[in-house]
Amino acid sequence: MEIGLELPDDDEIDKLAESAYTLAVAQFGSDPPYEEVRRIFYRLLFEGDGAEDD
């Protein structure tokens, strides 16, 4: 079985990390827990923004 996984380039990963941190700050305050930032980052990475690329 083959799993097709396209990894984002470095710039996209940086943008996802920045977005995850920004979302965590909005939710948890100016010093968000690392685990929450990481959880949000993974969610953005694997689920995306919910928009379809057509």
Secondary structure, DSSP 8 states (H G I E B T S, - for coil): ---------HHHHHHHHHHHHHHHHHHH-SS--HHHHHHHHHHHHHHTTS----
